[in-house]
């Protein structure tokens, strides 16, 4: 059963293979937007969520891997704080 509010995004990986993600949310940290993406493949049985930097070029959007550990840790901490607030 598909949730009507799901936003499925299809893109190409490094090898040119089509991959699909469900866009769970977009968060802004230090004026930079990050997308929370749930891979839509059979290998993601754990339900692991990817966090990628969201880049906008005109009307086009792209995702960029977060290479900097400090930047990634800041975003991960922000997301954990949001989850804690929701659980309370």
C-alpha positions in Angstrom: 0.0 0.0 0.0 1.4 3.4 -1.0 1.0 6.5 1.2 -0.5 9.3 -0.9 1.8 11.8 0.7 5.0 9.9 -0.3 7.4 11.8 -2.5 9.4 9.3 -4.5 12.5 10.7 -6.2 14.4 8.8 -8.9 18.0 9.6 -9.7 21.1 7.9 -11.1 23.9 6.6 -8.9 27.7 6.7 -9.8 27.4 3.7 -12.1 24.4 5.2 -14.0 21.8 2.8 -12.3 18.4 4.3 -11.5 17.7 4.4 -7.8 14.6 5.5 -6.0 14.3 7.3 -2.7 11.3 8.4 -0.6 11.8 12.0 0.5 11.0 12.0 4.2 11.8 15.6 5.1 14.0 18.5 4.3 15.8 20.1 7.3 17.8 23.4 7.4 21.0 23.6 9.5 23.1 26.8 9.3 21.1 28.0 6.3 22.0 24.8 4.3 19.2 22.4 3.4 19.5 18.6 3.8 17.2 15.9 2.5 16.3 12.9 4.6 16.0 10.1 2.1 14.8 6.5 2.5 16.2 4.2 -0.2 13.5 2.2 -1.9 15.4 -1.0 -2.5 15.3 -4.6 -1.1 18.8 -4.2 0.4 17.5 -1.5 2.8 15.8 -3.9 5.1 17.0 -2.0 8.2 15.2 1.1 7.0 18.4 3.2 7.0 18.0 6.8 6.1 20.4 8.8 4.0 21.2 12.4 4.7 22.3 14.4 1.7 23.0 18.1 1.0 20.3 19.6 -1.2 21.5 21.8 -4.0 19.3 24.0 -6.1 20.3 25.3 -9.5 17.4 27.3 -11.0 14.4 24.9 -11.1 16.7 21.8 -10.8 17.5 20.1 -7.6 20.4 17.7 -6.9 21.8 15.8 -4.0 25.4 15.9 -2.8 27.1 13.6 -0.4 28.3 15.1 2.9 32.0 14.6 2.8 33.0 16.6 5.9 32.7 14.6 9.2 32.1 17.8 11.3 29.2 18.9 9.0 27.7 15.4 9.1 28.0 15.1 12.9 26.3 18.5 13.3 23.3 17.4 11.1 23.1 14.0 12.9 22.9 15.8 16.2 20.2 18.1 15.0 18.2 15.2 13.7 18.6 13.3 17.0 17.3 16.4 18.9 14.3 16.6 16.6 13.5 12.9 17.2 13.9 13.4 21.0 11.4 16.3 20.9 8.9 14.2 18.9 9.1 11.3 21.3 8.4 13.5 24.3 
